[in-house]
Amino acid sequence: MGMGMEMGIGMGGECSAEAGPVCWICGAGGATLWRERALDRPLRAEDLRITDAGYGRTLRLWRCGECGFIFADGDDLARLEALYGELDDPEYDAGGEARARQMRWLIDLARRARPQARTLLDVGAASGLLVDAAAAAGLDAEGIEPSRSLAAGAQGRGLRVHHGVLPHPALAGRRFDLVALVDVIEHVADPVGLLREAAAHLAPGGALLVVTPDIGSRAARLMGGRWWHLRLAHVGYFNASTLDAALRAAGLRREAGRRARWFFPVGYLAERLERYLPIAGLNRLARRLPLVAGAYRRVIPLDLGDSFVWIAAPAGEGGDGDG
């Protein structure tokens, strides 16, 4: 059963009988309109920023009646690659230490799945934080990133991050023990194709690390239309069954899985909570008090249960995980 039956009314719902586009995962037609477009203008590069806090704003979304996958449509999709090429996100590296801690946690998880791994490719590498964490852990690591600005920032720090998307001439014919897709497949209009391209770069015995939000999660159900992963940049929304189906369609299978752990500065969390609670004045006061301001800079781990972290392998090489 698709996850649409699990969703709260506030998040979406079959709000139209209009015949929709073909599902990106199972190929079924006749999707139903699930959520209307939040913009009255064309999508812009700044709408796609990693640090965007416009929670609850999405493109027009459809729900597949067969598998339950939720996905966008419209002219914006044809422009995604170009828009990501123009993307600049100056605030992204401001939270560098917290993000770096999460990347180290992901690398540790991947290396426990493949202790013999020596090489890593990060697809959608942003400014290279995962590449940097992998290199610090002793892996021969490089990445690929569509944003010229973010790729240039990584290159400026001496990291091997290619500008562009898969397939890429600099990576043609090359294989890696680990290939990472961390918060990437929800941003593309052909997630199965991207999974196939990533899998084509796996060395024998290698594994794919996939991180993506779970729209069937308790957090998504509780937050409804205000869920923090409902964003303009996200054009595909997975639950466990549709993510498994996407992997199968790409010739992969889930080998192991768990929920993501995030690392946030307390001040970042407090700022983001302003979208849900009237605490802006309290935050301003807290930042003027030295003891509290110091606490706001502290980075804490948080298990929100809102995203998958799955290890996948080519079909026949792994076994089903616990999700």
C-alpha positions in Angstrom: 0.0 0.0 0.0 1.3 3.5 -0.8 1.7 6.0 2.0 -1.0 8.4 0.9 -3.5 6.6 3.1 -1.3 7.4 6.1 -1.1 11.2 5.6 -2.8 13.9 7.6 -5.3 16.1 5.8 -3.1 19.1 6.5 -0.2 17.8 4.4 -2.0 17.0 1.2 -4.8 14.8 -0.1 -6.6 13.8 -3.3 -7.8 17.4 -3.8 -8.7 16.9 -7.5 -9.9 14.2 -9.8 -7.8 15.7 -12.6 -5.8 13.0 -14.5 -2.1 13.5 -13.6 1.3 12.6 -15.0 3.0 9.2 -15.2 4.6 8.1 -11.9 8.4 8.4 -11.9 8.8 5.2 -10.0 6.3 2.6 -11.2 5.2 4.1 -14.5 1.5 4.1 -13.7 -0.7 6.9 -15.1 -3.6 8.7 -13.6 -1.9 10.3 -10.5 -4.2 12.5 -8.5 -3.4 16.1 -7.5 -2.1 16.0 -3.9 -0.9 19.6 -3.3 -1.2 22.8 -5.2 1.8 24.9 -6.3 2.8 27.5 -3.7 4.4 29.9 -6.2 2.8 32.4 -8.7 6.1 32.8 -10.5 8.7 30.6 -12.1 11.1 28.8 -9.8 14.4 30.6 -9.1 17.8 29.4 -8.1 17.5 30.9 -4.6 14.4 28.8 -4.0 16.6 25.7 -4.1 19.1 26.8 -1.4 20.0 24.0 1.1 19.5 26.6 3.9 16.0 27.7 2.7 13.6 27.8 5.6 10.4 28.3 3.6 8.8 25.1 5.0 5.5 24.1 3.6 6.0 25.7 0.2 6.1 23.2 -2.7 5.7 22.9 -6.4 2.5 21.2 -7.7 2.5 17.7 -6.3 0.8 14.5 -7.5 0.3 11.1 -5.8 0.5 7.9 -7.7 -2.6 5.8 -7.2 -0.5 2.6 -7.7 2.6 2.9 -5.5 1.9 6.1 -3.5 4.9 8.0 -4.7 4.5 11.8 -4.5 6.1 13.9 -7.2 6.1 17.3 -8.9 5.2 18.3 -12.4 5.4 21.4 -14.5 7.9 23.5 -16.6 10.1 24.0 -13.5 11.4 20.4 -13.8 13.0 21.0 -17.2 15.0 23.9 -15.7 16.2 22.2 -12.5 19.7 21.4 -13.7 20.3 24.9 -15.0 18.9 26.4 -11.8 21.2 24.2 -9.6 24.1 25.4 -11.8 23.2 29.0 -10.8 22.7 28.2 -7.1 24.7 30.1 -4.5 24.1 29.4 -0.8 26.5 31.6 1.2 24.9 30.5 4.5 25.6 26.8 3.9 29.1 26.8 5.3 28.2 29.0 8.2 27.0 25.8 9.9 30.1 23.9 8.8 31.0 22.2 12.1 27.6 20.8 12.7 27.3 19.6 9.2 30.8 18.2 9.3 29.8 16.1 12.4 26.9 14.7 10.5 29.2 13.8 7.6 31.6 12.1 9.9 28.7 10.1 11.4 27.6 9.0 7.9 31.2 8.0 6.9 31.4 5.9 10.0 28.1 4.2 9.2 29.2 3.5 5.6 32.6 2.2 6.6 31.0 -0.2 9.1 28.9 -1.5 6.2 32.0 -1.8 4.0 35.1 -2.0 6.2 37.3 -2.8 3.2 36.2 0.4 1.4 39.1 2.5 0.1 37.4 4.9 -2.4 34.3 7.1 -2.3 32.3 9.2 -4.7 29.9 11.8 -3.3 27.1 12.7 -5.8 25.6 16.1 -5.0 28.7 17.0 -2.9 27.7 20.7 -2.2 30.9 22.4 -0.8 32.6 19.1 -0.2 31.9 18.4 3.5 31.4 14.6 3.0 34.4 14.4 0.7 36.5 16.1 3.4 35.2 13.8 6.1 35.9 10.8 3.9 39.4 11.9 3.2 40.0 12.5 6.9 38.9 8.9 7.5 41.5 7.7 5.1 39.4 7.2 2.0 40.4 8.3 -1.5 37.4 10.6 -2.0 36.0 12.9 -4.6 32.6 14.4 -5.5 30.4 15.9 -8.1 28.2 19.0 -7.6 25.9 20.8 -10.1 26.3 24.3 -8.4 29.2 26.2 -9.9 29.5 28.2 -6.7 29.5 25.3 -4.3 31.8 23.2 -6.4 34.2 26.1 -6.7 34.2 26.5 -2.9 35.2 22.9 -2.5 37.9 23.1 -5.1 39.2 26.3 -3.4 39.8 24.1 -0.3 41.8 21.6 -2.3 39.0 19.0 -2.5 38.3 17.0 -5.7 34.8 18.0 -6.5 33.8 18.2 -10.2 31.3 20.7 -11.4 28.4 19.0 -13.2 26.0 16.0 -12.9 26.2 12.3 -13.8 27.2 11.1 -16.2 30.4 13.2 -16.1 33.4 12.8 -18.4 35.9 13.0 -15.5 34.2 9.9 -14.0 33.7 7.9 -17.1 34.5 4.2 -16.5 35.6 4.8 -12.9 34.4 2.6 -10.0 34.3 3.4 -6.3 33.8 1.2 -3.2 31.2 3.7 -1.8 28.9 6.0 -3.7 26.9 8.5 -1.6 23.6 10.2 -2.4 23.0 12.3 0.7 19.8 14.3 0.4 19.9 14.2 -3.4 17.3 12.0 -4.9 14.4 14.1 -3.6 15.8 17.0 -5.7 15.7 15.3 -9.2 13.0 14.5 -11.7 14.5 11.1 -12.6 15.5 9.5 -9.3 15.6 6.0 -10.7 17.9 7.2 -13.5 20.2 8.9 -11.0 20.3 5.7 -8.9 21.2 3.7 -12.0 24.0 6.2 -12.9 25.3 6.1 -9.3 25.2 2.3 -9.2 27.2 2.2 -12.5 30.1 3.7 -10.5 30.1 1.0 -7.9 33.1 -1.3 -7.7 32.4 -5.1 -7.2 31.2 -5.5 -3.7 30.6 -1.8 -3.3 27.6 -0.1 -1.7 25.4 2.9 -2.2 24.7 5.2 0.7 21.2 6.8 0.2 19.8 9.5 2.5 16.4 11.0 1.8 13.4 12.3 3.8 10.6 9.9 4.7 7.2 11.3 4.0 5.6 8.4 5.8 7.5 9.2 9.0 5.8 10.1 12.3 7.4 13.5 12.0 5.8 14.1 8.6 2.4 12.9 9.8 2.5 15.1 13.0 3.6 18.2 11.2 1.3 17.9 8.2 1.6 20.8 5.8 4.2 22.5 8.0 6.7 19.6 7.8 10.2 20.9 7.3 10.9 18.7 4.3 8.0 20.1 2.3 10.2 22.6 0.3 10.4 24.0 -3.2 13.7 22.2 -3.8 12.1 18.8 -3.1 10.3 17.4 -6.2 10.0 13.7 -5.1 8.8 12.3 -1.8 9.5 8.7 -0.7 8.3 6.4 1.9 9.8 3.0 2.6 7.9 1.1 -0.1 8.5 3.7 -2.8 12.2 4.0 -2.0 12.5 0.2 -2.1 10.6 0.3 -5.5 13.0 2.9 -6.8 16.0 0.9 -5.8 14.6 -2.2 -7.4 13.9 -0.3 -10.7 17.5 0.8 -10.7 18.8 -2.8 -10.2 19.5 -2.3 -6.5 18.3 -3.7 -3.3 18.3 -2.4 0.3 21.0 -4.2 2.4 20.6 -2.3 5.6 18.8 0.8 6.9 18.2 3.1 9.8 17.0 6.6 10.6 19.2 9.7 10.1 20.9 11.4 13.0 21.3 15.2 12.6 23.7 17.6 14.4 22.5 21.2 15.0 23.7 24.2 16.8 21.1 25.1 19.5 20.8 28.5 18.0 20.0 27.1 14.6 17.2 25.0 16.1 15.9 27.9 18.1 15.8 30.1 14.9 14.0 27.4 12.9 11.5 26.9 15.6 10.4 30.5 15.0 8.5 29.0 12.0 6.3 27.1 14.4 6.4 29.1 17.7 6.3 32.8 18.7 9.8 32.8 20.2 11.7 35.4 18.0 11.8 37.9 20.8 13.1 35.2 23.2 15.8 34.3 20.7 16.9 37.9 20.3 17.1 38.3 24.1 19.0 35.0 24.5 21.7 36.1 22.0 22.4 39.2 24.1 23.1 37.2 27.2 26.7 35.8 27.2 25.9 32.5 29.0 22.9 31.7 26.9 24.6 32.9 23.7 27.4 30.3 24.4 24.8 27.6 24.9 23.2 28.6 21.5 26.6 27.8 19.8 26.6 24.3 21.3 26.1 21.5 18.7 23.8 18.7 19.8 22.8 15.4 18.1 19.1 14.9 17.3 17.2 11.8 16.1 14.1 13.2 14.5 13.1 10.0 12.7 12.3 12.0 9.6 14.8 10.6 7.0 16.1 7.3 5.8 19.8 6.3 5.8 20.0 3.2 3.6 22.8 1.0 2.4 22.0 -0.5 -1.0 23.9 -2.9 -3.3 23.4 -4.3 -6.8 20.6 -6.9 -6.7 21.9 -10.2 -5.7 24.8 -8.8 -3.6 23.0 -7.9 -0.4 20.1 -8.8 1.9 17.1 -6.9 3.1 17.7 -4.5 6.0 15.4 -3.5 8.8 14.7 0.1 7.4 
